[in-house]
């Protein structure tokens, strides 16, 4: 993420969006992964935006909706991952089948302020100035979160404490801490104290007994 700053002024989003000048997905492929077991997806370019890829349908099944994030690369072939045989998704085939949708990760500028908005303020804003909103074609379309599912037309309420959630693809997360832990695991493949398990639990590809990222209380 780029931040332009100057002495005495507030940090602002970098011109051109939130992706770095050099795409870290491209440099990661170039410098870190095994090129024999991984191919660079055509939608990842050196100067292009950071992208995640989701498949519309499961296993080319026209009846099974997918929508989940698919890992760009596999650790197979890398030093320290001997014996692991995980295959990289065939993104080019999925692209030809028109089965890939993209998402550029959401910038988090000002997200701390959003976290602090009281639920009552959100609900009051929804119900305020209804005539003006109607004239402008502004309609509410909120989702009620129940066990990771949503019901259109109801507020985004956390399934645990009943308060309004606000972060994530379907605003399913209540706090930035949970949101960042989820993104760390799903978007970057780093298991952590909030999301402890690997997305792929093949026993031949498990090389740590603890999450990848943990707090060391001795430091």
N, C-alpha and C positions, 0 to 999 in steps of 0.2 A: 504494500500500500504506500502511495506517495503522499507526503505532506509537505506543502510549501509553507514556510514560516519566516517571520522576520522579528526583529527585536521589538517587543512591546505590542505585537498584534497577535490575533488568534490564528491557530493552525487551520488551514483550509484544505479541502480535497485537491489533489493534484490535477492539473489541467489534463483532460483526456480520459479521466476516469480513475478507478481505484487500482487497476492492475499496474504492476511495476513496469518500468521501461523495458527490461529484459524479462521475458516470461520464465518464471522459475520452473514451470513444468518442462519447458524445452531444455533448460540447462540441467535439470535433474536427469532427463533421459540421456543427454549428451555425456554427463560426467559420472553418473552413479549406477544406472541399471545395466543389466547384461543385454547387449544388443543382439545376441543370438536368440534369446527367448522373448524379446520385446521389439515391437516395431513402433515407430513414432506415428500416432494417429494424425491423419491429414488436417484435423481441425486444431492441432496444437502447433503453433508457429513461434519462431524466435521473438518476434516483436508483437505478436497478437495477444489477445486477452486470455486470462486464466479461465479455463472452462471445465465444467464437470459434465459428464455424459450420462444420460438416463435412457433406458430402453422403454419404448411405449408398451411392448408386448413381451411376455415370457416366451423364450425358446421358439420364436416365430409363430407362436400359437395365436391365431386371430381372436380367440375367445378369452385369453388370459391377460389381464392388464398388469403391467409391471410398474414402471414409473420410478424404480429405485436407481440410486447412484451405482455405476459400475466402475470398478477399479481400472485406472488407466494402464498400470504396469504391474508386473509380477516380480517377486523377489527370486523366482527360480533362476538358477544360473549364477547368482551373485555369490561372492565370497562370504562364507558363513551360513549359506543356505543350502549346503550340500544335501542331496536326498529329497529336496522339495520339488514337486512337479505340479505347479499351478500354471494354468494356461491363461495368457492374455486374451481378453475378449476380441473377437474378430470385428473390429469397429468398421472396417471398410465394407465388409459384407452387410453389416447392419445399416450402414449409410445407404448402400444400394437398395436395401429393402425399405428405406424411408422409416426406419425403426428407431432412430436416434433423435433425442431432443437435448438441447443444451441449456445450461444455466451458468451465468457468470456469478460467482459468489458475491453476496451482498456486502457493500461497504458498511463499516460500523461507525462512521462519523456521527457523533451525536447520539449513539445508541444508549449511552448511560443516561441521557436526559429522558429518552423514551421509557427506560426502565423505571424512572421515578414518577411518571405520570400516575396519579391516583386513578383507580378503577372508576370512581364516581365521575371524574372529569371526562373520561372516555365515553361513558354512557350519556352524560349531559350533552356532550358535543354531538353525539349521534342524533339526539332528539331535538337539538336546537336548529332554528331557522329552516324548518321543514319546507315552507313555501318557496323560499329562495333556492333551496337545494333541488326541489322538484322542477322549478323553472329552468334550472341549469342542467337538468338530467342527471343529477348526483343521487345515487341510490345506495343504500347500505346493503352490503352482501358479506356478512360476517359468518364465521364458522364456530361451531361448538365442538370442542375437542373431547372425544370420549375414547379412551384407550387407543390413541393414535389415529382415530377416525374423526371425520368432521361431518356436521349437519349444517348445510347452508341455511343462512337466515337467522342464526342464533349467535350470541357473542362468543368469542374465543375464550372459553373458561378452562382453566387448568383442572385436569381430572383429579388432582390430589387435594388442593385446598379450595377449589371453587372460584378462585380469583381469575381475572382475565389474563390470558397468555398473549404474547406479542412478538416473539422472535422465532424465526425459522420459516421454512417453505410454506407451511400452513399456519404460521404463528402458533406452533404447538408448544413452544418453550416459554416458561415464565421468566427466567432470569438469564442474564448474559453469561453467567458462569456455566450453567447447564448448556446453553446454546454453544459456547465455545468448546466445551468438552465433547459435545456431539460432533461439531465440525472438525475438531482435531482427529477424531476417529474416522468419521465417514469421508471427509474431504481429503485428509492427508494420510490416513491409514495408521495413525499413532494411537494405540490404546493408552488409556490414562486412568486416573483415580476415579473419574466420573463414569467413564465407559471402559470397563476393565478388560473385556474380552475382545479378541481379534475378530474381524469380520469373517475370516476364513479360519476354521479351527481344525484343518487337516493336521493330524498328529505328526506327520512328517515335515510339517512347516512351522512347528512351534519350537522356538529356540530360547524362550524366556519363561520363567515361572512367575514373573510379575508383569504388570503393565509396562509398556515401553517408557512411559513418562510417569515418574512418581516423585513425591516430596521426600527429601532426605532430611530428617529432623536433626541430624548431627551437624548440619551446616547452617 
